[in-house]
């Protein structure tokens, strides 16, 4: 048998135990979001109590989603996870659109964002690593530009390094994942303990701000959301929904462990446990971290933290300048481990799509180390390229050009569509109980049908809220996903033609 044939027929290795699967859940969730997104959420709701509610509601979505996903993962423990769930429940088009969005923006854009965050905090220790220290100066094309700064270079190298290490086998990837996840979870726990034990002071938001009446803190809805005409409690409710987007982003990627379901040992037992243990642990840590921010910093200190680095401001308040350095090191470790999990897991979706003849055939092969190396390479190259384009805006005060990141814009576009895919996954629990009632379910969703209904209701309300507050952003996200429809029919037609050719060849031989 040739090497090519071997790689096409070889199976993935079931080399992940309960600990490894849990570390993928935790490691993929804890990135840079918990350290920075509370600033924007605090600006949107204007009070510490509502900030904590935003994180708590995001946690409710995460936990109820994980409870539902656990049933599907145990029932269908195959490479691709959520892609497989959507395909089985709603048909191959829906699975493909999920995988398409994942490759186009969701997974690759997140990898790019986390890599630049990694490089950004490397810059705290090594100032020459900077977004404005250019190796190739920005070449502007209207509202966009292309550049290569030292920060971007470090981000690209980080993506390529982790892509390479994951092509060397599952054991290498999981050792990196477990090591960095243990380390960064300990660092986040230390932030919580230090903030609650030593950061407590009477100048903080907990003591000087009204917890539930943001207007008493100087908050105005029209300032929090430019152009908002609704006032009063309804404005607060709407902005609370938008304030949840940062916490949801910080808690996202818990579904990544399902992508690796084909490599988890005893998946009917280990996948539900990994999802529930991992999600519950991270949600609890995130709530406690935000409580540490609230008892350490004044409300303005959270809202106006330099570059939104709330965690850094917290540590700096406790320890002075060394605190900022310690936090930078913690975030470097966190983002490195996070990206390893995202890179490891994401490639399995494109692998599953290719096995269904809905992507390049070679993407559905494994290498000598029994990992989908070609899928890893395609994902790594695209994610690295996403770090290079820049958005171009003009500072209204100075008139200077300000360069942002295209992947950040893309992730903002896709958040509503991604939430719909999560809701469809949760809905798949209900659909598959009707379509496949006799399929063995090693785990059944706790609180069914109320738990999936809670998730779908909250997700629907949030999608409607974002459609009202940011219609153009949400609309562009849906259009990005819909670009996958013609691509799907192209691949399906290609697969049908190949099958007809094979059938004709068999007929001729007979």
PEQUIWO-V758289 format. One record per residue. N is the residue number from 1. RES is the residue in one letter. PSI is psi in whole degrees, 0 to 359 (* if undefined). NEAR is the number of other ideal C-beta (glycine too) atoms within 10 Angstrom. Layout:
# PEQUIWO-V758289
n={N/N}
res={RES/RES}
psi={PSI/PSI}
near={NEAR/NEAR}
This chain:
# PEQUIWO-V758289
n={1/2/3/4/5/6/7/8/9/10/11/12/13/14/15/16/17/18/19/20/21/22/23/24/25/26/27/28/29/30/31/32/33/34/35/36/37/38/39/40/41/42/43/44/45/46/47/48/49/50/51/52/53/54/55/56/57/58/59/60/61/62/63/64/65/66/67/68/69/70/71/72/73/74/75/76/77/78/79/80/81/82/83/84/85/86/87/88/89/90/91/92/93/94/95/96/97/98/99/100/101/102/103/104/105/106/107/108/109/110/111/112/113/114/115/116/117/118/119/120/121/122/123/124/125/126/127/128/129/130/131/132/133/134/135/136/137/138/139/140/141/142/143/144/145/146/147/148/149/150/151/152/153/154/155/156/157/158/159/160/161/162/163/164/165/166/167/168/169/170/171/172/173/174/175/176/177/178/179/180/181/182/183/184/185/186/187/188/189/190/191/192/193/194/195/196/197/198/199/200/201/202/203/204/205/206/207/208/209/210/211/212/213/214/215/216/217/218/219/220/221/222/223/224/225/226/227/228/229/230/231/232/233/234/235/236/237/238/239/240/241/242/243/244/245/246/247/248/249/250/251/252/253/254/255/256/257/258/259/260/261/262/263/264/265/266/267/268/269/270/271/272/273/274/275/276/277/278/279/280/281/282/283/284/285/286/287/288/289/290/291/292/293/294/295/296/297/298/299/300/301/302/303/304/305/306/307/308/309/310/311/312/313/314/315/316/317/318/319/320/321/322/323/324/325/326/327/328/329/330/331/332/333/334/335/336/337/338/339/340/341/342/343/344/345/346/347/348/349/350/351/352/353/354/355/356/357/358/359/360/361/362/363/364/365/366/367/368/369/370/371/372/373/374/375/376/377/378/379/380/381/382/383/384/385/386/387/388/389/390/391/392/393/394/395/396/397/398/399/400/401/402/403/404/405/406/407/408/409/410/411/412/413/414/415/416/417/418/419/420/421/422/423/424/425/426/427/428/429/430/431/432/433/434/435/436/437/438/439/440/441/442/443/444/445/446/447/448/449/450/451/452/453/454/455/456/457/458/459/460/461/462/463/464/465/466/467/468/469/470/471/472/473/474/475/476/477/478/479/480/481/482/483/484/485/486/487/488/489/490/491/492/493/494/495/496/497/498/499/500/501/502/503/504/505/506/507/508/509/510}
res={X/X/X/X/X/X/X/X/X/X/X/X/X/X/X/X/X/X/X/X/X/X/X/X/X/X/X/X/X/X/X/X/X/X/X/X/X/X/X/X/X/X/X/X/X/X/X/X/X/X/X/X/X/X/X/X/X/X/X/X/X/X/X/X/X/X/X/X/X/X/X/X/X/X/X/X/X/X/X/X/X/X/X/X/X/X/X/X/X/X/X/X/X/X/X/X/X/X/X/X/X/X/X/X/X/X/X/X/X/X/X/X/X/X/X/X/X/X/X/X/X/X/X/X/X/X/X/X/X/X/X/X/X/X/X/X/X/X/X/X/X/X/X/X/X/X/X/X/X/X/X/X/X/X/X/X/X/X/X/X/X/X/X/X/X/X/X/X/X/X/X/X/X/X/X/X/X/X/X/X/X/X/X/X/X/X/X/X/X/X/X/X/X/X/X/X/X/X/X/X/X/X/X/X/X/X/X/X/X/X/X/X/X/X/X/X/X/X/X/X/X/X/X/X/X/X/X/X/X/X/X/X/X/X/X/X/X/X/X/X/X/X/X/X/X/X/X/X/X/X/X/X/X/X/X/X/X/X/X/X/X/X/X/X/X/X/X/X/X/X/X/X/X/X/X/X/X/X/X/X/X/X/X/X/X/X/X/X/X/X/X/X/X/X/X/X/X/X/X/X/X/X/X/X/X/X/X/X/X/X/X/X/X/X/X/X/X/X/X/X/X/X/X/X/X/X/X/X/X/X/X/X/X/X/X/X/X/X/X/X/X/X/X/X/X/X/X/X/X/X/X/X/X/X/X/X/X/X/X/X/X/X/X/X/X/X/X/X/X/X/X/X/X/X/X/X/X/X/X/X/X/X/X/X/X/X/X/X/X/X/X/X/X/X/X/X/X/X/X/X/X/X/X/X/X/X/X/X/X/X/X/X/X/X/X/X/X/X/X/X/X/X/X/X/X/X/X/X/X/X/X/X/X/X/X/X/X/X/X/X/X/X/X/X/X/X/X/X/X/X/X/X/X/X/X/X/X/X/X/X/X/X/X/X/X/X/X/X/X/X/X/X/X/X/X/X/X/X/X/X/X/X/X/X/X/X/X/X/X/X/X/X/X/X/X/X/X/X/X/X/X/X/X/X/X/X/X/X/X/X}
psi={133/162/321/315/320/315/332/329/344/148/160/153/130/83/11/124/188/314/314/316/320/321/330/318/305/314/326/332/314/105/242/346/315/336/346/334/342/335/309/318/319/325/325/326/339/14/143/323/316/331/313/324/321/315/323/317/320/322/322/316/317/312/314/323/318/322/320/316/328/321/315/318/320/328/323/70/70/156/135/334/250/325/316/318/314/321/315/325/318/351/162/331/316/323/317/317/323/311/322/312/324/313/319/315/307/301/312/321/322/319/315/316/316/324/319/325/319/311/324/316/337/324/336/324/329/93/339/343/100/149/347/4/94/136/324/113/153/132/109/135/86/239/6/164/163/134/169/102/170/327/314/321/315/320/315/314/323/315/314/322/312/328/314/312/326/341/349/1/157/325/319/312/319/330/315/315/311/317/310/329/317/315/313/330/320/322/319/319/322/320/317/310/315/318/316/329/320/345/346/118/155/1/1/171/329/332/335/353/149/129/326/359/84/332/329/342/9/10/140/128/324/338/325/326/104/131/358/125/343/141/179/205/326/321/319/318/315/316/333/320/315/327/342/345/321/309/322/321/318/331/3/176/5/336/352/331/332/334/330/16/331/354/10/129/145/59/329/333/315/324/312/318/318/316/313/317/313/311/317/319/314/317/316/315/320/317/318/324/318/326/322/321/316/324/350/318/148/161/318/329/329/313/323/25/134/127/28/16/76/318/320/317/324/311/326/325/323/315/358/206/319/332/321/320/317/319/323/317/317/318/326/313/316/312/325/312/322/313/328/316/318/318/315/311/317/321/333/334/312/326/313/321/317/324/335/12/32/19/175/133/323/334/336/17/161/156/191/338/6/41/153/76/318/323/321/318/315/314/315/317/314/318/319/319/328/344/347/320/148/147/152/121/170/129/119/337/314/342/2/151/138/126/120/200/131/322/326/317/317/319/324/321/321/352/319/316/321/322/325/320/322/315/321/323/315/318/334/334/314/314/314/335/333/318/323/64/335/355/138/131/96/334/138/139/123/134/14/139/6/322/309/326/320/314/310/321/311/318/318/317/319/320/316/321/314/326/326/315/325/65/319/321/311/318/317/322/316/321/322/318/318/342/343/343/307/326/319/313/330/312/320/319/320/317/320/319/319/320/319/321/317/320/321/321/320/320/322/320/327/*}
near={6/7/9/10/10/13/18/14/10/13/10/18/16/16/17/28/15/16/15/24/28/23/25/31/29/28/33/31/26/30/28/24/24/26/30/21/25/31/23/16/28/34/20/27/25/26/22/29/17/22/30/19/18/27/25/15/18/27/20/13/23/24/20/25/26/27/25/29/29/24/27/29/30/23/25/24/22/20/24/27/28/27/31/26/32/26/24/21/22/18/10/18/16/19/25/24/23/31/30/26/23/24/23/19/24/26/25/26/26/29/28/30/25/30/31/26/22/25/26/23/23/24/19/17/11/11/10/9/20/15/19/10/14/16/10/12/11/17/10/14/10/6/9/16/19/14/20/15/25/20/24/25/18/20/32/23/13/24/29/16/15/25/24/15/17/27/21/14/18/20/14/17/28/24/14/20/25/19/15/22/28/16/15/23/19/12/19/23/14/13/26/19/13/18/26/15/11/13/21/14/15/8/12/24/25/20/13/14/23/16/17/11/14/26/13/12/19/11/24/13/21/12/11/20/18/6/6/16/8/16/11/9/8/10/19/23/13/21/26/19/20/21/27/26/24/24/27/23/20/25/25/22/26/24/23/24/31/34/31/31/29/22/25/24/14/14/24/15/14/23/31/25/16/29/28/19/17/24/27/15/17/24/23/12/19/26/17/17/24/26/18/26/33/26/20/28/28/19/25/14/20/26/23/15/22/11/10/21/22/30/28/24/23/29/28/22/20/20/16/9/9/11/18/18/15/19/24/21/15/22/28/21/21/29/28/22/28/30/29/30/30/27/30/29/27/28/29/26/31/28/27/28/28/23/19/19/16/26/23/14/14/16/23/22/21/21/17/13/15/16/26/28/24/22/28/26/18/21/26/24/15/18/30/21/14/26/28/20/19/23/15/15/11/10/9/7/6/8/7/8/13/12/18/15/21/18/25/14/18/22/21/18/23/25/22/24/23/22/23/18/22/23/21/20/24/27/20/27/25/17/15/20/18/8/12/14/8/5/11/8/18/16/19/14/23/14/12/15/13/11/20/24/15/19/26/20/12/20/23/13/12/23/18/14/20/22/14/14/19/19/10/8/16/23/14/17/25/14/11/18/22/13/12/19/13/9/15/19/12/11/21/16/10/13/14/11/10/12/11/10/10/10/10/10/10/9/8/7/6/5}
